[in-house]
Amino acid sequence: MSLDIIRSHLRNGELELARHGAVAALTEVTGDESERGMLFGLLARVYTQLGRPSDAIEAAEKASERTDHWEVRLALGEAMLAIGEPVGARAVLSEAFKRQCAATGREADVLGEILLGSALADTSRAAGDPTAGLAIAERTVSMARTCTGSQSIETANSLLALGMCLYGCGKVPEAKAALTEALEIRQDPSQPNPETIEVAAILDGLGIVARARTRPFVAVKHHTEALRIWVKNLGPDAGPIGACRHSRAQAIHRTGDFRAALKEMEEAVRITALTLGPDHVDTWIARFEYARIDLDVGNIFEGMAGMQKATAKVRKRLGSEHPVVAAMERFL
């Protein structure tokens, strides 16, 4: 199967077709290490989207041994973010983005700038610098509109990155507008697949924004729909499912149903630990939220102890200046 066919499956959210195609192609390619590198890179991107970060990083490292193409650097950065290394991922993506922006002639690739820009913007936000991410996302959205069209998948994905950076910068109404536009593009009847994992990510983002706008019941609705799409595509225990249940638990908590929120967060902790590992930073963040809700249902000592332990673990990973750490410390 050609690289372009695998890319098409990946772009359309046909993840199992993309995975099977890449695995089959790897068994057929002999002698061309550069092509094998590109195939491993595509496979890494598929594994990241399937919520299999360990497999993604292994494939991305194999790809990087064979080629330094921007698509492989993108795959490596995405995989590093998935395993909980946002600072390292940002460095990888930043270097690749700068190099691609400066490329000329045969090396120039507008799609590379767009995909790297969206990934770098989101990774900058995850690394605790949404302001830098916002500047990159705004540039990327503009480029995507001009080069791929206002209704393209690339424009929708760049709007998702923009929306989450806007949210990270406290620009909640603007975040809602960007995410709403992204959802309208992805759910247009002309799109090949209206229920991809990117659609779930947009809905999840809209839920987070609704919670910030003190509309918890709307947030629960968005997270519930996102959860349905993720489970449909990936199964009940994939990595993104844990993150979505985490957000859904926070929204339920805002409705005042603390016990239902605690049960949902317990599932979030279980799935996140299962898919990302018990010591992953996202697992500790979920444990913090579980302890915080546990406090609200009356388990004072257990809740405080759990919050303090989780905060120490996350601070060690992300640094004391990271917004997530600062938010945790405000509760202690």
Contacts in CASP RR format, 6 or more apart in sequence:
PFRMAT RR
TARGET T0000
AUTHOR 0000-0000-0000
METHOD contacts of the structure
MODEL  1
MSLDIIRSHLRNGELELARHGAVAALTEVTGDESERGMLFGLLARVYTQL
GRPSDAIEAAEKASERTDHWEVRLALGEAMLAIGEPVGARAVLSEAFKRQ
CAATGREADVLGEILLGSALADTSRAAGDPTAGLAIAERTVSMARTCTGS
QSIETANSLLALGMCLYGCGKVPEAKAALTEALEIRQDPSQPNPETIEVA
AILDGLGIVARARTRPFVAVKHHTEALRIWVKNLGPDAGPIGACRHSRAQ
AIHRTGDFRAALKEMEEAVRITALTLGPDHVDTWIARFEYARIDLDVGNI
FEGMAGMQKATAKVRKRLGSEHPVVAAMERFL
1 21 0 8 1.000
1 22 0 8 1.000
1 24 0 8 1.000
1 25 0 8 1.000
2 25 0 8 1.000
3 25 0 8 1.000
3 35 0 8 1.000
3 38 0 8 1.000
3 39 0 8 1.000
3 42 0 8 1.000
5 21 0 8 1.000
6 18 0 8 1.000
6 21 0 8 1.000
6 22 0 8 1.000
6 25 0 8 1.000
6 39 0 8 1.000
6 42 0 8 1.000
7 42 0 8 1.000
9 15 0 8 1.000
9 17 0 8 1.000
9 18 0 8 1.000
9 21 0 8 1.000
10 18 0 8 1.000
10 42 0 8 1.000
10 45 0 8 1.000
10 46 0 8 1.000
10 49 0 8 1.000
11 153 0 8 1.000
12 153 0 8 1.000
12 192 0 8 1.000
12 193 0 8 1.000
12 196 0 8 1.000
13 49 0 8 1.000
13 193 0 8 1.000
13 196 0 8 1.000
13 197 0 8 1.000
13 198 0 8 1.000
13 233 0 8 1.000
14 193 0 8 1.000
15 46 0 8 1.000
15 49 0 8 1.000
15 50 0 8 1.000
15 197 0 8 1.000
15 233 0 8 1.000
15 234 0 8 1.000
18 42 0 8 1.000
18 46 0 8 1.000
19 43 0 8 1.000
19 46 0 8 1.000
19 47 0 8 1.000
19 50 0 8 1.000
22 39 0 8 1.000
22 40 0 8 1.000
22 42 0 8 1.000
22 43 0 8 1.000
22 46 0 8 1.000
23 43 0 8 1.000
25 39 0 8 1.000
26 36 0 8 1.000
26 39 0 8 1.000
26 40 0 8 1.000
26 43 0 8 1.000
29 35 0 8 1.000
29 36 0 8 1.000
29 39 0 8 1.000
33 66 0 8 1.000
33 67 0 8 1.000
34 66 0 8 1.000
34 67 0 8 1.000
34 69 0 8 1.000
36 66 0 8 1.000
37 62 0 8 1.000
37 63 0 8 1.000
37 65 0 8 1.000
37 66 0 8 1.000
37 67 0 8 1.000
37 69 0 8 1.000
37 72 0 8 1.000
38 63 0 8 1.000
38 67 0 8 1.000
38 69 0 8 1.000
38 71 0 8 1.000
38 72 0 8 1.000
39 63 0 8 1.000
40 59 0 8 1.000
40 60 0 8 1.000
40 62 0 8 1.000
40 63 0 8 1.000
40 66 0 8 1.000
40 72 0 8 1.000
40 75 0 8 1.000
41 59 0 8 1.000
41 60 0 8 1.000
41 63 0 8 1.000
41 71 0 8 1.000
41 72 0 8 1.000
41 75 0 8 1.000
42 71 0 8 1.000
42 75 0 8 1.000
43 59 0 8 1.000
43 63 0 8 1.000
44 56 0 8 1.000
44 57 0 8 1.000
44 58 0 8 1.000
44 59 0 8 1.000
44 60 0 8 1.000
44 63 0 8 1.000
44 75 0 8 1.000
44 76 0 8 1.000
44 78 0 8 1.000
44 79 0 8 1.000
45 56 0 8 1.000
45 74 0 8 1.000
45 75 0 8 1.000
45 78 0 8 1.000
47 53 0 8 1.000
47 55 0 8 1.000
47 56 0 8 1.000
47 59 0 8 1.000
47 79 0 8 1.000
48 56 0 8 1.000
48 75 0 8 1.000
48 78 0 8 1.000
48 79 0 8 1.000
48 82 0 8 1.000
49 197 0 8 1.000
50 234 0 8 1.000
50 238 0 8 1.000
51 82 0 8 1.000
51 234 0 8 1.000
51 238 0 8 1.000
51 239 0 8 1.000
51 240 0 8 1.000
51 275 0 8 1.000
52 238 0 8 1.000
52 275 0 8 1.000
53 79 0 8 1.000
53 82 0 8 1.000
53 83 0 8 1.000
53 84 0 8 1.000
53 239 0 8 1.000
53 275 0 8 1.000
53 276 0 8 1.000
54 83 0 8 1.000
56 75 0 8 1.000
56 78 0 8 1.000
56 79 0 8 1.000
56 82 0 8 1.000
56 83 0 8 1.000
57 76 0 8 1.000
57 79 0 8 1.000
57 80 0 8 1.000
57 82 0 8 1.000
57 83 0 8 1.000
59 75 0 8 1.000
59 79 0 8 1.000
60 72 0 8 1.000
60 75 0 8 1.000
60 76 0 8 1.000
60 77 0 8 1.000
60 78 0 8 1.000
60 79 0 8 1.000
60 80 0 8 1.000
61 76 0 8 1.000
63 72 0 8 1.000
63 75 0 8 1.000
63 76 0 8 1.000
64 72 0 8 1.000
64 73 0 8 1.000
64 76 0 8 1.000
66 72 0 8 1.000
70 96 0 8 1.000
70 99 0 8 1.000
70 100 0 8 1.000
70 109 0 8 1.000
70 112 0 8 1.000
70 116 0 8 1.000
71 112 0 8 1.000
71 115 0 8 1.000
73 92 0 8 1.000
73 93 0 8 1.000
73 95 0 8 1.000
73 96 0 8 1.000
73 116 0 8 1.000
74 93 0 8 1.000
74 96 0 8 1.000
74 112 0 8 1.000
74 115 0 8 1.000
74 116 0 8 1.000
74 119 0 8 1.000
76 89 0 8 1.000
76 92 0 8 1.000
77 88 0 8 1.000
77 89 0 8 1.000
77 92 0 8 1.000
77 93 0 8 1.000
77 119 0 8 1.000
77 123 0 8 1.000
78 89 0 8 1.000
78 119 0 8 1.000
79 89 0 8 1.000
80 86 0 8 1.000
80 88 0 8 1.000
80 89 0 8 1.000
80 92 0 8 1.000
81 89 0 8 1.000
81 122 0 8 1.000
81 123 0 8 1.000
81 126 0 8 1.000
82 276 0 8 1.000
83 276 0 8 1.000
83 280 0 8 1.000
84 276 0 8 1.000
84 280 0 8 1.000
84 281 0 8 1.000
84 282 0 8 1.000
84 317 0 8 1.000
86 123 0 8 1.000
86 126 0 8 1.000
86 127 0 8 1.000
86 128 0 8 1.000
86 318 0 8 1.000
87 127 0 8 1.000
88 127 0 8 1.000
89 123 0 8 1.000
89 126 0 8 1.000
89 127 0 8 1.000
90 120 0 8 1.000
90 123 0 8 1.000
90 124 0 8 1.000
90 126 0 8 1.000
90 127 0 8 1.000
90 129 0 8 1.000
93 116 0 8 1.000
93 117 0 8 1.000
93 119 0 8 1.000
93 120 0 8 1.000
93 123 0 8 1.000
94 120 0 8 1.000
96 116 0 8 1.000
97 113 0 8 1.000
97 116 0 8 1.000
97 117 0 8 1.000
97 120 0 8 1.000
97 136 0 8 1.000
100 109 0 8 1.000
100 112 0 8 1.000
100 113 0 8 1.000
100 116 0 8 1.000
101 113 0 8 1.000
103 109 0 8 1.000
110 143 0 8 1.000
110 147 0 8 1.000
111 147 0 8 1.000
111 148 0 8 1.000
111 154 0 8 1.000
113 140 0 8 1.000
113 143 0 8 1.000
114 140 0 8 1.000
114 143 0 8 1.000
114 144 0 8 1.000
114 147 0 8 1.000
114 148 0 8 1.000
114 154 0 8 1.000
114 158 0 8 1.000
115 154 0 8 1.000
117 136 0 8 1.000
117 137 0 8 1.000
117 139 0 8 1.000
117 140 0 8 1.000
117 158 0 8 1.000
117 161 0 8 1.000
118 137 0 8 1.000
118 140 0 8 1.000
118 154 0 8 1.000
118 157 0 8 1.000
118 158 0 8 1.000
118 160 0 8 1.000
118 161 0 8 1.000
119 161 0 8 1.000
120 133 0 8 1.000
120 136 0 8 1.000
121 133 0 8 1.000
121 134 0 8 1.000
121 136 0 8 1.000
121 137 0 8 1.000
121 140 0 8 1.000
121 158 0 8 1.000
121 161 0 8 1.000
121 162 0 8 1.000
121 165 0 8 1.000
122 133 0 8 1.000
122 137 0 8 1.000
122 160 0 8 1.000
122 161 0 8 1.000
122 164 0 8 1.000
122 165 0 8 1.000
124 130 0 8 1.000
124 132 0 8 1.000
124 133 0 8 1.000
124 136 0 8 1.000
124 165 0 8 1.000
125 133 0 8 1.000
125 161 0 8 1.000
125 164 0 8 1.000
125 165 0 8 1.000
125 168 0 8 1.000
127 322 0 8 1.000
128 318 0 8 1.000
128 322 0 8 1.000
128 323 0 8 1.000
128 324 0 8 1.000
130 164 0 8 1.000
130 165 0 8 1.000
130 167 0 8 1.000
130 168 0 8 1.000
130 169 0 8 1.000
130 323 0 8 1.000
131 169 0 8 1.000
133 161 0 8 1.000
133 165 0 8 1.000
134 162 0 8 1.000
134 165 0 8 1.000
134 166 0 8 1.000
134 169 0 8 1.000
137 158 0 8 1.000
137 161 0 8 1.000
137 162 0 8 1.000
137 163 0 8 1.000
137 165 0 8 1.000
138 162 0 8 1.000
140 158 0 8 1.000
140 161 0 8 1.000
140 162 0 8 1.000
141 155 0 8 1.000
141 158 0 8 1.000
141 159 0 8 1.000
141 162 0 8 1.000
141 178 0 8 1.000
143 158 0 8 1.000
144 152 0 8 1.000
144 154 0 8 1.000
144 155 0 8 1.000
144 157 0 8 1.000
144 158 0 8 1.000
145 155 0 8 1.000
148 154 0 8 1.000
148 155 0 8 1.000
149 155 0 8 1.000
150 185 0 8 1.000
151 185 0 8 1.000
151 188 0 8 1.000
151 190 0 8 1.000
152 185 0 8 1.000
153 185 0 8 1.000
153 186 0 8 1.000
153 191 0 8 1.000
153 198 0 8 1.000
155 185 0 8 1.000
156 181 0 8 1.000
156 182 0 8 1.000
156 183 0 8 1.000
156 185 0 8 1.000
156 186 0 8 1.000
156 198 0 8 1.000
156 202 0 8 1.000
157 182 0 8 1.000
157 198 0 8 1.000
159 178 0 8 1.000
159 179 0 8 1.000
159 181 0 8 1.000
159 182 0 8 1.000
159 185 0 8 1.000
160 178 0 8 1.000
160 179 0 8 1.000
160 182 0 8 1.000
160 198 0 8 1.000
160 201 0 8 1.000
160 202 0 8 1.000
160 205 0 8 1.000
162 178 0 8 1.000
163 174 0 8 1.000
163 175 0 8 1.000
163 178 0 8 1.000
163 179 0 8 1.000
163 182 0 8 1.000
163 205 0 8 1.000
164 175 0 8 1.000
164 179 0 8 1.000
164 205 0 8 1.000
166 172 0 8 1.000
166 174 0 8 1.000
166 175 0 8 1.000
166 178 0 8 1.000
167 175 0 8 1.000
167 205 0 8 1.000
167 208 0 8 1.000
167 209 0 8 1.000
167 212 0 8 1.000
168 175 0 8 1.000
168 323 0 8 1.000
170 212 0 8 1.000
172 209 0 8 1.000
172 212 0 8 1.000
172 213 0 8 1.000
175 209 0 8 1.000
176 206 0 8 1.000
176 209 0 8 1.000
176 210 0 8 1.000
176 213 0 8 1.000
179 202 0 8 1.000
179 205 0 8 1.000
179 206 0 8 1.000
179 209 0 8 1.000
180 206 0 8 1.000
182 202 0 8 1.000
183 199 0 8 1.000
183 202 0 8 1.000
183 203 0 8 1.000
183 206 0 8 1.000
185 191 0 8 1.000
186 194 0 8 1.000
186 196 0 8 1.000
186 198 0 8 1.000
186 199 0 8 1.000
186 202 0 8 1.000
187 194 0 8 1.000
187 199 0 8 1.000
188 194 0 8 1.000
195 229 0 8 1.000
195 232 0 8 1.000
195 233 0 8 1.000
196 229 0 8 1.000
196 233 0 8 1.000
197 229 0 8 1.000
197 230 0 8 1.000
197 233 0 8 1.000
197 234 0 8 1.000
197 240 0 8 1.000
199 229 0 8 1.000
200 225 0 8 1.000
200 226 0 8 1.000
200 227 0 8 1.000
200 229 0 8 1.000
200 230 0 8 1.000
200 233 0 8 1.000
200 240 0 8 1.000
200 244 0 8 1.000
201 226 0 8 1.000
201 240 0 8 1.000
203 222 0 8 1.000
203 223 0 8 1.000
203 225 0 8 1.000
203 226 0 8 1.000
203 229 0 8 1.000
204 222 0 8 1.000
204 223 0 8 1.000
204 226 0 8 1.000
204 243 0 8 1.000
204 244 0 8 1.000
204 247 0 8 1.000
205 222 0 8 1.000
205 226 0 8 1.000
205 247 0 8 1.000
206 222 0 8 1.000
207 218 0 8 1.000
207 219 0 8 1.000
207 222 0 8 1.000
207 223 0 8 1.000
207 226 0 8 1.000
207 247 0 8 1.000
207 251 0 8 1.000
208 219 0 8 1.000
208 247 0 8 1.000
210 216 0 8 1.000
210 218 0 8 1.000
210 219 0 8 1.000
210 222 0 8 1.000
210 251 0 8 1.000
211 219 0 8 1.000
211 247 0 8 1.000
211 250 0 8 1.000
211 251 0 8 1.000
211 254 0 8 1.000
214 254 0 8 1.000
216 251 0 8 1.000
216 252 0 8 1.000
216 254 0 8 1.000
216 255 0 8 1.000
216 256 0 8 1.000
217 255 0 8 1.000
219 247 0 8 1.000
219 251 0 8 1.000
219 254 0 8 1.000
220 248 0 8 1.000
220 251 0 8 1.000
220 252 0 8 1.000
220 255 0 8 1.000
223 244 0 8 1.000
223 247 0 8 1.000
223 248 0 8 1.000
223 251 0 8 1.000
224 248 0 8 1.000
226 244 0 8 1.000
227 241 0 8 1.000
227 244 0 8 1.000
227 245 0 8 1.000
227 248 0 8 1.000
230 238 0 8 1.000
230 240 0 8 1.000
230 241 0 8 1.000
230 244 0 8 1.000
231 241 0 8 1.000
234 240 0 8 1.000
234 241 0 8 1.000
235 241 0 8 1.000
237 271 0 8 1.000
237 274 0 8 1.000
237 275 0 8 1.000
238 271 0 8 1.000
238 275 0 8 1.000
239 271 0 8 1.000
239 272 0 8 1.000
239 275 0 8 1.000
239 276 0 8 1.000
241 271 0 8 1.000
241 275 0 8 1.000
242 267 0 8 1.000
242 268 0 8 1.000
242 271 0 8 1.000
242 272 0 8 1.000
242 275 0 8 1.000
242 286 0 8 1.000
243 268 0 8 1.000
243 272 0 8 1.000
243 282 0 8 1.000
245 264 0 8 1.000
245 265 0 8 1.000
245 267 0 8 1.000
245 268 0 8 1.000
245 271 0 8 1.000
246 265 0 8 1.000
246 268 0 8 1.000
246 272 0 8 1.000
246 285 0 8 1.000
246 286 0 8 1.000
246 289 0 8 1.000
248 264 0 8 1.000
248 268 0 8 1.000
249 261 0 8 1.000
249 262 0 8 1.000
249 264 0 8 1.000
249 265 0 8 1.000
249 267 0 8 1.000
249 268 0 8 1.000
249 289 0 8 1.000
249 293 0 8 1.000
250 261 0 8 1.000
250 265 0 8 1.000
250 289 0 8 1.000
252 260 0 8 1.000
252 261 0 8 1.000
252 264 0 8 1.000
253 261 0 8 1.000
253 265 0 8 1.000
253 293 0 8 1.000
253 296 0 8 1.000
258 293 0 8 1.000
258 296 0 8 1.000
258 297 0 8 1.000
259 297 0 8 1.000
261 293 0 8 1.000
262 290 0 8 1.000
262 293 0 8 1.000
262 294 0 8 1.000
262 297 0 8 1.000
265 286 0 8 1.000
265 289 0 8 1.000
265 290 0 8 1.000
265 293 0 8 1.000
266 290 0 8 1.000
268 286 0 8 1.000
268 289 0 8 1.000
268 290 0 8 1.000
269 283 0 8 1.000
269 286 0 8 1.000
269 287 0 8 1.000
269 290 0 8 1.000
272 280 0 8 1.000
272 282 0 8 1.000
272 283 0 8 1.000
272 286 0 8 1.000
273 280 0 8 1.000
273 283 0 8 1.000
276 282 0 8 1.000
276 283 0 8 1.000
277 283 0 8 1.000
279 313 0 8 1.000
281 313 0 8 1.000
281 314 0 8 1.000
281 317 0 8 1.000
281 318 0 8 1.000
284 310 0 8 1.000
284 313 0 8 1.000
284 314 0 8 1.000
284 317 0 8 1.000
285 310 0 8 1.000
285 314 0 8 1.000
285 324 0 8 1.000
287 306 0 8 1.000
287 309 0 8 1.000
287 310 0 8 1.000
288 306 0 8 1.000
288 307 0 8 1.000
288 310 0 8 1.000
288 311 0 8 1.000
288 314 0 8 1.000
288 328 0 8 1.000
291 302 0 8 1.000
291 303 0 8 1.000
291 304 0 8 1.000
291 305 0 8 1.000
291 306 0 8 1.000
291 307 0 8 1.000
291 310 0 8 1.000
292 303 0 8 1.000
292 307 0 8 1.000
292 331 0 8 1.000
294 302 0 8 1.000
294 303 0 8 1.000
294 306 0 8 1.000
295 303 0 8 1.000
295 304 0 8 1.000
295 307 0 8 1.000
304 332 0 8 1.000
307 328 0 8 1.000
307 331 0 8 1.000
307 332 0 8 1.000
308 332 0 8 1.000
310 328 0 8 1.000
311 325 0 8 1.000
311 328 0 8 1.000
311 329 0 8 1.000
311 332 0 8 1.000
314 322 0 8 1.000
314 324 0 8 1.000
314 325 0 8 1.000
314 328 0 8 1.000
315 322 0 8 1.000
315 325 0 8 1.000
315 328 0 8 1.000
318 324 0 8 1.000
318 325 0 8 1.000
319 325 0 8 1.000
320 326 0 8 1.000
END
